[in-house]
């Protein structure tokens, strides 16, 4: 009995030793590989977290730069286009920057002034800040390029695409390409209705209805062909008669007013002659009659 128990203990010890040997062999063979896999998984999670944080920081930085670039009225289109290229991976920022730059070019064309033109103290612009035909065409081409980049971008928001097609239509109008303008207006209206907006679609429809009127070119007359006003004669009026009434003849009416009416208005009416007593239109008052004395009576009667 004791011998059997001893054999069982020896067998259990051998089994335990074999298990330990197997585990040790497993650790020797697979332990480094398991540790490498665990380390790679932890590193992947850490790297993903770091990349996400950097992407968020870049997005915040892009929006801050966009807000700074559009915070003033004198926004430089070149600055906005450079910003769009720098943050091209941040879709919303790049699209808004390009749209704003293109609209700045269009605004300069409508005003007829170069970008950044400032008036003087009298509100006038110098001659070199007025937009000539060559620069006007350059502005329109740059606006068209920026609008087209947004309109053809994949994954752009509907509001940005609609805004880009409206801008392309405005550029086509300015360049006299009315059929192209009609196409972009129709595309903008369709996209706007599909997105469930509808406000820009109404504007686009109104612009389409007015394109036929733009087909008739209105030619304004040149300033040289306009009639010139006649020169005004120097003021030679009499100081005593500023209205020139002294040379007019009013006949009996003037005599009734006490002399020439022109003289009266020029320097004042003449006072009528003073009436003498008893010579007026009213009859003179007659003196009261004296009382007649009664005859004296005879005392003898």
Buried (B, 14 or more C-beta within 10 A) or exposed (E): EEEEEEEEEEEEEEEEEEEEEEEEEEEEEEEEEEEEEEEEEEEEEEEEEEEEEEEEEBBEBBBEBBEEBBEEEEBBBEBBBBBBEBBBEBBBBBBBBBBBBBBBBBBBBEEEBBBEBEEEEEEEBEEEBEBEEEBBEBBBEBBBBBBBBBBEBEEBBEBBBBBBBBBBBBBBBBBEBBEBBBBBBBBBBBBBBEBEBEEBBEBBBEBBEEBEEEEEEEEEEEEEEEEEEEEEEEEEEEEEBEEEBBEEEBEEEBEEBBEBBBBBBBEEEEEEEEEEEEEEEEEEEEEEEEEEEEEEEEEEE
